[in-house]
Structure formats: structure tokens, C-alpha cells
């Protein structure tokens, strides 16, 4: 048997899920043939408990660095990571998000790993001038970069700090539609499990309860329509620091019994069919996987026209609205709520067809295989 390439995938936090339909890192592991690649998953912070899932990689490593040790110069963490990589002699290191990318940019001056791939999931990571200067100084021929959407790739290019069309790709996030659908309960069962009225029209949202997700604007828009559509309710799945503020807003707007904060739900995708309309009123997004999750449930979508999501909304035949624009969001909700059940279902089918065509998981995996194969070939690495 030929010797396998050794690949390290480095992540900031342990976050492996029992279902990996939308797990970027696990889908990359699935993309690389086991007969050619030996995979190690490493996590800077955290580790699984006894009943928690682990990566499907050949090996898992948990550094368990403290938050403090990953700030500033990070000398002790950098030294441990350097020793580990030097000992293992990886052929490829895949870095998810800024911190792993930043650490490996420095360390690879000495490690000389043939191929390093840095994956950016959103905007703002290189807004600070000192980060751009450091990155420009450290990027060399060993590096390739990926934005999880064309908009994120363009953000990297616009930073003008070493990201170029020659070393930067857009590989759009995808979800395993077949696995996602297999998880989803029926409309009736989902509502039963969530404790929601089976007879109402239901507007849904999924995401952390934080200001950037824009839930307060969704509540305000719904409040404008609550009397026009008395058989419509709103439910948000998620938890976060904005919960108390959102509950106060529900009370202020007179939405008690009409708007529901359902809290965190493990594998929340299983409940997606409880809803009739899927919304993402975010102020900013890198890609917005929850938008794809709504489409997998064959739901019509309303979402903010931020750069990362606008092509998805337009492709899905959904409604795009300006972030934080309550009148625009109200008009979009009014548009869909005014449709018949059949017309609304047709809109959901249109979104589902777009998802199948443009966000197929096999295409995602193939693009990563090609990126890694071509990068190793350019580095002069051949299987022995």
C-alpha cells in the first residue's frame, strides 16, 4: 500500500455534532479518500465529554488551551503546536477560521508544511491594519485560502494583504441534503414536539439570540401584521444573550402568545418543517447556513440582502430585504402571508430545487479534493 498523505485539520473549538449535514470540517474529512489521506482533527479549545461525538478523522487531538493562552503573543500555545506539527510532519494543514490561520502563518516559516489552507467563514477578520500587515508579510507559496462564499472571497481580495486570484478560492458551503431531510420530522410532529399550534401559519427563524441576527426587527415587522393575519404566529429557535431583551420586546409589542422564543434545540434542523416561511433578518453573515437549512425543508425564504446571502436568496426565488429595515421586512412578510397555501408551497419547492442544483455536497467535497490535490502537486508532492 502506498504511503498516505498526512493531513491536519485545525479548528479553534471542539464542536463536532452527532449529525454532520452542515459541518464544514467533517465534510472535508469525508471528501478525502481514506486510501490516500491520513486525517488528524485538532482542536485548540475544548474536548468531548464521554457521550459526545468525535470527528470521523483517523485521529483526534485536543490541546485544551485556555482562552488566556490564545491571546496576545500565545507563546506557550504556539510552541506546543509547533512541536506537535514538527513531530507529525504533516503534508497538509487546513486551518478553519482566523486564529488557526494566524498561528500557522507564523509557524510555517519554520515548519515548511508543503500545503497550508486557510478557510475564512465571514467578514472582518482582516479589518485591523496590523493583521493585514502581518498577513501580507507571512503569506508565501505554501498557502491557499478559501472563502465560504464568493462574497467572502471578494472581502479577502479587497483587503489587499496577500490574497490574490491565484491563491484564493470561493468554495461555497453546502449541506448534505439527503442526510438533512432524513432528520426532519413532519410538519405535524415538529409542531407537537415544539408545543406549537398545528393550525396556524408559522413564520420561523433559527439562530443565536445575538444582535447581529436581527431578531428584534423581525418581531417589529411581525407586530405590524399581527392584526391583519390573526392566524399567523412567529417562532425563533436559538439561545443567547439577547433573550431577555427579545422577551421584553415581545411584551412591548403585544405579541404574547403570538411570538415564541423556543430556546436552544439540539439538531434544530429536525424541526424545520414546523414552519411555513423561513426568515433570516441578519445584519451580517458569512454565508448563512440556516438559509440552506430552511431550503432543505422546502420552505420559501425571506432574508437580508447582505453580500453573502443575496445570490442565494435570488437563486432560490426568495425575498431579499435591507438589513434593519422594518418596513421592507414587513412588506416581504405581507407578500408571502398573502399567498395561498399552494402558492406558498410552490415558492418552497423553488427554493428546494435551487438548493439541489447549487449547493450539492458532492460538488463541495470535489472542490476541496481538487484544491488539495493540485496544491500538493504544485508543491512537488507525489504519493510514494
N, C-alpha and C positions, 0 to 999 in steps of 0.2 A: 504493500500500500504506500502511495506517495505521501510525503510529509505534508501536513495541513498548514495553511497559513494561520498564524495566531492573531486573533482579533480581540482587542479590549474595547468594551463599550462603557464609557464613564458617565455616570449620572450624579447630579447634586444630592438627590434624596432617594431613599428606598420608597418606591411607590408602585410595586408590582401588584396588578389586580388579578383576581381569580379568572376574569374574562378579559382577553386582550384584543377585542374587536377594534379598539381605538387607541391602543398602546403603541406609540411610535417605536419605542426601543425594542419591544418584544416582536414587533412586525419586522424589524431589521434582522433580528436573530432568525426569524423564520425565513427571511429572504436568502440567507447564505447557506448553501448546501453543506451538510454535515461532513461529507466525504472530502471537502476541500478546505473547510474552515473550522478551527477550534475556537469557540467563543468563550470569553470571560466577561461577566457583568460585574461592574464595581460601582459602589455607592459611597459617596463621601460622607453622608449622614444617614443615621437610622439603620435598623435591621429588622427582619421579620420576627414576629412572635411565633410560638410553637404551632399555631393553627394558620398562620399567614402563608400565602403563596410565595413561591420563589421563581426567579427567572428560568426560562427554558434553556438558557445558555449552559454550556458544559460545566462551567464553574461560576460561583458567585462569591464576591469578596465585599465585606462590609468594613470600611475604615472607621466608622463611628466617630468622626471628627466632631468636636463641639462647634457651635456657632462662632464662638470667640476665636477658635483656632483657624477659622476660614476667613477671618477679616484681616485687613492690613497686609502685612508682608507674608503672612501664612507660612513662615519658615519651617516650622516643625511638620506641618501638613505637606508642604512641598517636598521636604526631604524624604518623608515616608513614601510618597507617591513616586518620587524619583527612584528610590531603592527598589520598590516593587516592579516598576517598569524595566529597570536595568536588569533585574534578575530574570524576568519572564521573557525579555527580548521579543516584544510584540512586532508584528509586521504592519498592523493597522491599529490606530486608536481612533475611536469615534466618540466625540465629546458632545453631550447634549446640554445646551444652554450655556450662558456666559461664563460662569465660574470655572467649570471644567475646561472650556476652551482657553480661557485666560491662563490657567495654570499650565496647561500643556504647551501653549505657545512659548512660555518661558523655558520649560523643562526640555523641550525638544531641541533647543540649541545644543544640548549635551547628549541627549538620548539618541537623536538622529533616527527616530522611527520613520521608516520609508514613506508611510502614508498616514496623515492625520486629517480627520474630517470634523469640522465644527458645524454644529446644527443650531441655527437661530430660530426660536419659536415666536418671536414677536419684535416689537419696535422699542427703541430707546436704549438698548444695551450699550450702544457706542455714541450716545449723545454727548458724553463728557469728553472734553478736549484731551485730557491726559490719557483716557482709554484709547482714543483714536491714534494718538501719537505712539503709544506703546504698541498697539496692534500693527501699525504700519512698519514699525521697526523690527517686529518679530516674524511677520508672515514671510515665508520662503517657499521654495519649490515643493516642499513636502506637504503643503497644506491645500485642502479643498474645503469649500464652505457651501452650506445648504441653507436656503430659506424655505420655510414650510409653506410658503405661497409666493406667487410672483411679486406681490406687494412687499413681502419681507425681503426677498432678493433685491428689489429695487432700493429699499431702505439701506441695505448693506452697501450697494454700489454708490449710493448718494453720499455715504459717509466719507468717501474718497480717502480711505486709510489702508489701502492694500487689497481691498475686494475688487475684483475685475470680472469681466465676462469670461475670461479664461479660467479663473479658479473658483467661480461662484455659480451655483445651480439653484433652480427652484424645483423642489420635489414636493408637490402638493400632498398634504396629509390626506389619508384615505381611511375608510373603515371597512372591516370585514362584514359586508352586508349580510351574507348568509348566517354568520355567527350572531350578528346583531338581531336579525329577525327571529332566530331560534330562541332568543332570550325574552322576546316581547310577549307579554300577556295580551289577551283580547281586550277590547275596549271595556267590556262589562267587568271582567275580572280585575283589570287595572284600577278601575274606579272603586270597586269593592275593597281592594287592598288599601287604597289611599283614603277611604272613607268619604268619597265624593258622590254627589247626586248623579245617578245614571241617566237622568232625563234632560239635563241642561246641556247647552253648548258651552264648551270649556276652552278658554284661552290658556296656553301653557308656556312656561319658561323654565329653564334649567340652568343653574349656575351658582357660584358662590355669592353670598349676600354681601357684596362689597360695592362701593360707589361706582366703580368703572363699569359694572354690569348694567347700570341704568334702570334698575327695577322701579325706582321711585317715579320715573317718567311714565313707565308702563301703568302703574297704579293711577297716576293723574289722568292719563288718556282714557283708561277704562272708566274712571269716575264720570267722565263727560258723556259716556254712553250707557251707563247703568240703568237709567230710566227708559231709554229707547229700546233696550234689549233686556227686559226683565228676566228672561230665561237663560241669560249668559252669566257665567262665573269665570274667575281667574284663579290659577294656582301656580305657585312657584316652588320648585324642588331645589333645595340648597340650604346651606347654613353659612353663617359668617357674622362679622362684627356689625353689620348694618341691620340685623334682625330687629332690635328694639326700635330703631328709627322707622323701619318699614311698618312695624305694628302700629306705631303712633300715627303714621301717615294713613294707614287703613282706617283708623278711628276718625282722624280728622276729615277724611273724605266720605265718611259714612258708608264704608264698604264692608262693615262687619257682616259675616255670613255670606258675602259675595266674593271676597278675595281671601285666599288661603295660603299661608306660609307652611309648607309641608315638612320643612326641615331636611336634613341630610338623609339620603336613601342610598344604601349600598346597591351598586349596579342600577343606577336610576333609569338607565335606558329601558329596563324591563317594563316601565310604566308609560312609555311614550304614547302608546295608543289610547291612553285615557283621554287625550286631548283632541280637539278638533282644529285648532290653529296653533302654530308654533311660533314663538316670538324670541328675538334676541336684540333688545334695545341697548346694546353695549355702546359705551363711549369710545372704546378702542378694543381691537382684537388682533392677535397674530394670524389666526385662521378662523377660529370659532368652530371647534369640533362639534359642539352642541347643535350647530346648524345642520351638520351632516346627520347627526343622530335623529333629529326631527324628520329629515327627509327619508331616513330608513324606515320610519313609521308611517310613511306615505301621507305626511301632513303638509298643507300649504304653509309657507313661511313668510314672516314679516321680520325684517332685521335692519339694523343701522347700515348706512351706506359707507362704512369705513372702508379704506382701500382693500383690506384683506378679504372682506366679505362681499363687496359689491358684485364682483364677477360671479360668485356663487349664487347670489340672490337672483341676478338677471338670468343666469343659465337655468335656474330652477323655475323661472316664471313667477317668482315671488314679488313682494312689495318692499322696496328699499326706502328708508326714511332717514332724514338728517338726525344725527345723534342729539339727544336732549331737546328735540323739537316736539313738544307735546301736541300742538295742533296737527302736525304731519302724522304722528303716530295715531292720533285719534281718527284721522281720515282713513288711514290704512286699515285699522280695525273695523271701522264702519263699512268700508268696502267689502271686506270678507264676511262680516256678520250679516250683511245684506244679501248674500248669496243663498241659493237653495242648498239643501244637503248634497244634492247630486253635483251641483257646480263646484261646491267646496271640495268634494271628494275628487273631482276631476283635476282641480288645482294640486291636490296632494299627489295624485298619480303622475302629473307632470314633473313635480319635484323628485319623485322616486326614480323616474326614467333618467333624469339628468344625473342623479347620484350614481346610478348603474353605469352610465356612459363615461362620466368624467372623474369619478373617484373610486375606481376599482382597485381593490387591494393588491391584485396581481400586478397591475401596472406600477404601483408604488414599490413593491418588492423588486420588480425587474429593474427599475431605475436605480435603486441602491446597489443591486448586484453589478450593474454596468459601471456605476461610478467607482466602486471598489475594484473591480477587475481592471478597468482602464487605468486607475491610479497606480495599482501595483505594477501593471505592465510598463507604464511610463517611468516608474521607479527602478525598472530593471529586475523586478522580482518574478521569478518563474517557479512553478512547483517542481520539486525535485522528484 
